[in-house]
């Protein structure tokens, strides 16, 4: 049984492991955009992000048997992606969090301009953060991951992640307050 968007990721993984490789295409469809955006955060280039996304899905497919279901499939997949990005020899720049370009749809011209200025100030402030803090903050707020999931993705202890997020928010607050003044 393949495809049905009502099926859980974990069901689809089981389907692939039971000999139906076609079920993997649904997993790719569901997670491709998020992985591509993560790739852009690391590589800042569409071609490299596309290559990264393809590499991650290939590694995930080959290593699908190592998924034990102790976490959500998406968390496991992000762990594969994060490790791929960190270990990549093609990595040219440090991690830079991205904004959601679709969030401003339907805003007035003035509100859209204000939104873009706010995003630019936030990205600038986040760019000044240490990389680990920026990654933890981005995974927490942009991707909606809890501390436990971030720990699974990054390999950092939960208390370290809490500390990184706390310090990053504090630094952002200070930086953005300076921006206002």
C-alpha positions as CSV (number, residue, x, y, z in Angstrom):
1,X,0.0,0.0,0.0
2,X,1.6,3.2,-1.1
3,X,0.9,6.8,-1.4
4,X,-2.1,7.6,0.9
5,X,-1.4,10.8,2.5
6,X,-3.3,9.6,5.6
7,X,-0.7,7.0,6.4
8,X,1.9,7.8,9.0
9,X,5.6,8.1,8.2
10,X,6.3,5.1,10.4
11,X,3.8,3.0,8.5
12,X,5.4,4.0,5.2
13,X,8.8,3.1,6.6
14,X,7.5,-0.3,7.5
15,X,6.0,-0.6,4.0
16,X,9.4,0.1,2.4
17,X,11.1,-2.3,4.7
18,X,8.5,-5.0,3.8
19,X,9.6,-4.8,0.2
20,X,7.6,-1.9,-1.3
21,X,10.2,0.7,-2.3
22,X,7.5,2.8,-3.9
23,X,6.3,3.9,-0.4
24,X,9.6,5.8,-0.1
25,X,8.4,8.3,-2.7
26,X,5.7,9.5,-0.3
27,X,8.2,10.0,2.4
28,X,10.3,12.1,-0.1
29,X,7.3,14.1,-1.0
30,X,6.5,14.9,2.6
31,X,9.9,15.9,3.7
32,X,11.7,17.2,0.6
33,X,10.9,20.8,1.1
34,X,12.0,20.9,4.7
35,X,15.3,19.1,3.9
36,X,15.9,21.4,0.9
37,X,15.4,24.5,3.2
38,X,17.8,23.0,5.7
39,X,20.3,22.5,2.9
40,X,19.9,26.1,1.9
41,X,20.6,27.1,5.5
42,X,24.0,25.3,5.4
43,X,25.0,25.8,1.8
44,X,23.3,29.0,0.7
45,X,23.1,27.7,-2.9
46,X,20.1,26.1,-4.6
47,X,22.2,23.5,-6.5
48,X,24.1,22.5,-3.5
49,X,20.9,22.3,-1.4
50,X,19.3,20.1,-4.1
51,X,22.4,17.8,-4.1
52,X,22.3,17.8,-0.3
53,X,18.6,16.8,-0.3
54,X,19.2,14.0,-2.8
55,X,22.2,12.8,-0.7
56,X,20.2,12.8,2.5
57,X,17.3,10.8,0.9
58,X,19.8,8.3,-0.6
59,X,21.5,7.8,2.8
60,X,18.1,7.5,4.5
61,X,16.9,4.9,2.0
62,X,20.1,2.9,2.3
63,X,20.0,3.1,6.1
64,X,16.3,2.8,6.6
65,X,16.7,-0.4,8.5
66,X,18.5,1.5,11.3
67,X,15.3,3.5,12.0
68,X,14.1,1.9,15.2
69,X,11.0,4.0,15.7
70,X,12.1,5.3,19.1
71,X,11.6,8.8,17.7
72,X,9.5,10.2,14.9
73,X,10.8,9.4,11.4
74,X,11.2,13.1,10.7
75,X,13.5,13.5,13.7
76,X,15.6,10.5,12.5
77,X,15.7,12.0,8.9
78,X,16.8,15.4,10.3
79,X,19.6,13.6,12.2
80,X,20.8,12.1,8.9
81,X,20.5,15.5,7.3
82,X,22.3,17.3,10.0
83,X,25.2,14.8,10.1
84,X,25.4,14.9,6.3
85,X,25.7,18.7,6.3
86,X,28.2,18.8,9.1
87,X,30.4,16.2,7.6
88,X,30.1,17.5,4.0
89,X,33.4,18.5,2.4
90,X,31.4,20.9,0.2
91,X,30.3,23.0,3.1
92,X,31.4,26.5,2.1
93,X,29.8,28.7,4.8
94,X,28.5,28.6,8.3
95,X,24.9,27.7,9.0
96,X,22.5,30.6,8.4
97,X,18.8,30.3,9.4
98,X,16.2,31.1,6.8
99,X,12.9,32.9,7.0
100,X,9.6,31.6,5.7
101,X,9.2,33.4,2.4
102,X,5.5,32.4,2.2
103,X,4.5,33.8,5.5
104,X,3.8,37.3,4.2
105,X,1.2,36.3,1.6
106,X,-1.8,38.6,1.6
107,X,-0.1,41.5,3.5
108,X,-0.4,45.1,2.5
109,X,2.6,46.7,0.8
110,X,3.5,48.5,4.0
111,X,3.1,45.5,6.2
112,X,5.2,43.3,3.8
113,X,8.0,45.9,3.8
114,X,7.9,46.0,7.6
115,X,8.0,42.2,7.7
116,X,11.0,42.1,5.3
117,X,12.9,44.6,7.4
118,X,12.1,42.6,10.6
119,X,13.3,39.4,9.0
120,X,16.5,41.1,7.7
121,X,17.2,42.4,11.2
122,X,16.5,39.0,12.8
123,X,18.7,37.2,10.2
124,X,21.5,39.7,10.8
125,X,21.2,39.2,14.6
126,X,21.1,35.4,14.2
127,X,24.1,35.5,11.9
128,X,26.1,36.9,14.7
129,X,25.2,34.0,17.1
130,X,27.6,31.1,17.5
131,X,26.7,28.4,15.0
132,X,25.5,25.9,17.6
133,X,23.1,28.4,19.2
134,X,21.8,29.5,15.8
135,X,21.1,25.8,14.8
136,X,19.3,25.0,18.1
137,X,17.2,28.2,17.9
138,X,16.3,27.6,14.3
139,X,15.4,23.9,14.8
140,X,13.3,24.9,17.9
141,X,11.4,27.9,16.4
142,X,11.4,27.4,12.7
143,X,11.1,23.6,12.5
144,X,9.0,23.4,15.7
145,X,11.2,20.7,17.3
146,X,11.3,20.1,21.0
147,X,14.5,19.9,23.0
148,X,14.5,16.1,22.9
149,X,14.2,16.1,19.1
150,X,16.9,18.7,18.7
151,X,19.1,16.5,20.9
152,X,18.5,13.5,18.6
153,X,19.2,15.6,15.5
154,X,22.4,17.4,16.7
155,X,23.7,14.9,19.3
156,X,24.0,17.7,21.9
157,X,22.7,17.0,25.4
158,X,19.2,18.4,26.2
159,X,20.6,20.7,28.9
160,X,23.1,22.1,26.4
161,X,20.3,22.7,23.9
162,X,18.3,24.5,26.5
163,X,21.3,26.6,27.3
164,X,22.0,27.4,23.7
165,X,18.3,28.4,23.0
166,X,18.2,30.5,26.2
167,X,21.5,32.3,25.4
168,X,20.6,32.8,21.8
169,X,17.2,34.4,22.7
170,X,19.0,36.6,25.2
171,X,21.6,37.7,22.5
172,X,18.9,38.3,20.0
173,X,16.9,40.4,22.4
174,X,20.0,42.5,23.1
175,X,20.9,42.8,19.4
176,X,17.4,43.7,18.3
177,X,17.1,46.2,21.1
178,X,20.2,47.9,19.8
179,X,18.8,47.9,16.3
180,X,15.7,49.8,17.5
181,X,17.7,52.5,19.2
